[in-house]
Amino acid sequence: MGEPDPTDWRSDWDAMVAAVGRDFGDGTVVYGADPVTVSDIRRFLEPLEFDCPLHYDRDAAAQAGLPGVTLPYTAVMSWSIPPMWSPGDPPLFDDDSRDAQPARSPINNTDPGPGPKTTGFFATELEMDFVRPVTVGERIGRRGRKLLACVPKETSVGRGAFLTFESEMVTGTGEVVARMRSVAFAYVPRPAGGWDGGAA
């Protein structure tokens, strides 16, 4: 097959492709900003007009064999995200240019692994398997970051790779309540004048 072409940008991702199967987490659980509360659930349900008594009626939840009012499954990931900003922190956005990225984000991995440096990042897919409902009073965190796939690709926004990671959603006691597989495109934005040579 010969040696890889060093001018091919895709070869910069070879080490990341080779890392498929590795867990980039260290076992630490990163918890969401706050425990789940009844008022939080109400505010989540209200704009959706989502009328399911398991999410607001304690008696209905008890009759269903649940220990309390439950968080809708569609909200689990949101409650697992650490705060974007806290008092005393500098502003999230320190650049007012078009398509500027936040200076920091709990959903943008601080440890990119052996892949090349990228400046753009957005989610493309999300899949979750739920083990049990989350109830009021529980705090949800995320554990593990296993790389399932790395697919280098050039798109209309730039050159990078689609990265698939798997994590567990756990409670404060470490009990797994869901497993999440997410795909994100990490990339270098396309220059205004196009790439040198113009080849994809």
C-alpha positions in Angstrom: 0.0 0.0 0.0 3.0 2.3 0.5 3.4 5.2 2.9 0.6 7.7 3.5 0.8 11.0 1.6 2.0 13.6 4.1 0.3 16.3 2.2 -3.1 14.6 2.7 -4.8 16.4 5.6 -6.7 13.2 6.4 -3.5 11.5 7.6 -3.5 14.0 10.5 -6.4 11.9 11.9 -4.6 8.6 11.7 -3.7 8.5 15.4 -7.3 9.3 16.3 -8.6 6.5 14.0 -6.2 4.1 15.7 -7.6 5.2 19.1 -11.1 3.8 18.3 -12.1 1.7 21.3 -10.2 3.8 23.8 -12.0 5.4 26.7 -10.8 9.0 27.1 -12.5 9.3 30.5 -10.7 8.6 33.7 -13.7 7.3 35.6 -14.6 10.8 37.0 -18.2 11.8 36.9 -18.9 15.3 35.7 -22.3 16.4 37.2 -24.9 18.7 35.8 -25.4 22.1 37.4 -28.2 21.2 39.7 -30.4 18.4 41.1 -33.7 17.9 39.3 -36.6 19.8 40.9 -40.4 19.9 40.4 -40.2 23.5 39.2 -37.5 22.6 36.7 -39.7 19.9 35.2 -42.7 22.3 35.1 -40.6 24.8 33.1 -39.5 22.1 30.8 -43.1 20.8 30.2 -44.8 24.2 29.8 -43.5 25.3 26.4 -44.0 21.8 25.0 -47.5 21.5 26.5 -46.4 18.0 27.5 -49.2 16.5 29.6 -48.0 13.3 31.2 -48.9 13.0 34.9 -45.7 11.0 35.7 -43.9 14.3 35.4 -46.1 16.4 37.7 -48.4 14.2 39.8 -46.8 12.4 42.7 -49.8 10.1 43.1 -49.7 9.1 39.5 -46.0 8.4 39.7 -46.5 6.3 42.9 -49.3 4.3 41.2 -46.9 3.5 38.4 -44.4 2.2 40.9 -42.1 5.2 40.8 -40.5 6.7 43.9 -41.4 10.3 42.8 -42.2 12.6 39.9 -39.9 11.8 37.0 -37.9 13.9 34.6 -38.9 13.4 30.9 -36.4 11.2 29.2 -35.9 13.9 26.6 -34.5 16.2 29.3 -31.9 13.8 30.8 -29.0 15.1 28.8 -29.8 18.7 29.6 -29.6 18.1 33.3 -26.3 16.3 32.9 -24.5 19.4 31.5 -22.3 21.4 33.9 -23.0 25.2 34.0 -21.9 27.2 31.0 -21.1 30.2 33.1 -20.8 30.8 36.9 -20.5 34.1 38.8 -16.9 35.4 38.5 -16.2 33.7 35.2 -15.2 35.7 32.2 -17.7 36.1 29.3 -18.4 32.9 27.3 -18.0 34.7 24.0 -14.8 36.8 23.6 -15.0 37.1 19.8 -17.8 38.9 17.9 -16.9 37.5 14.5 -19.3 35.5 12.4 -19.6 31.8 13.5 -17.5 32.6 16.6 -17.3 29.7 19.1 -17.6 30.0 22.9 -14.3 30.4 24.7 -15.2 27.3 26.7 -18.1 24.8 26.7 -18.9 21.7 28.7 -20.1 20.0 25.6 -16.9 20.7 23.7 -14.2 18.2 24.9 -11.2 19.8 26.5 -9.2 16.7 25.7 -9.3 16.2 22.0 -7.1 13.1 22.2 -4.5 12.5 19.5 -6.4 14.2 16.8 -5.2 17.5 15.2 -6.2 20.9 16.6 -9.6 22.1 15.4 -11.4 25.3 16.1 -15.0 24.4 15.0 -17.3 21.9 16.7 -21.0 21.0 16.4 -23.1 18.0 17.2 -24.7 15.9 14.3 -26.3 12.9 16.0 -27.5 11.7 19.4 -28.8 8.3 20.5 -29.7 7.3 24.0 -30.7 4.0 25.8 -32.6 4.6 29.0 -32.2 2.2 32.0 -34.7 3.9 34.3 -36.4 7.3 34.9 -34.6 10.0 36.8 -36.7 11.3 39.8 -36.9 14.6 41.5 -34.0 15.3 43.9 -31.5 13.3 41.8 -28.5 14.9 40.2 -27.2 13.5 37.0 -23.7 13.3 35.7 -21.8 11.9 32.8 -19.1 9.2 33.1 -16.7 7.8 30.4 -15.9 8.9 26.9 -15.3 5.9 24.8 -14.4 6.6 21.2 -16.5 4.4 18.9 -15.6 5.9 15.5 -13.5 8.6 13.8 -14.3 9.4 10.2 -12.3 12.2 8.5 -14.4 14.2 6.1 -14.4 17.4 4.2 -17.7 19.2 4.2 -19.0 22.6 3.1 -17.9 24.1 6.5 -14.4 22.7 6.6 -12.1 19.7 7.0 -12.2 17.5 10.1 -13.7 14.3 11.4 -17.0 12.9 12.6 -16.3 11.6 16.1 -18.6 9.1 17.9 -18.3 8.8 21.6 -20.2 6.8 24.2 -20.9 7.9 27.8 -23.0 6.8 30.7 -25.5 9.0 32.6 -25.3 8.2 36.3 -26.8 9.5 39.5 -25.0 10.7 42.6 -24.7 7.1 43.8 -23.1 6.1 40.5 -26.2 4.2 39.3 -26.4 4.1 35.5 -29.7 5.6 34.3 -28.9 6.0 30.6 -26.2 5.4 28.0 -25.5 8.0 25.3 -23.8 7.8 21.9 -23.1 11.2 20.4 -21.6 12.2 17.1 -19.9 15.6 16.5 -18.0 17.1 13.7 -14.7 18.7 14.9 -13.1 20.7 12.1 -11.0 23.5 10.8 -13.3 26.1 9.0 -12.9 26.5 5.2 -11.0 29.6 4.4 -12.9 32.3 2.6 -10.9 31.8 -0.6 -11.0 28.0 -0.4 -8.2 25.6 0.3 -4.8 25.8 -1.5 -5.1 23.6 -4.6 -8.9 23.5 -4.3 -9.0 19.6 -4.1 -11.4 17.9 -1.7 
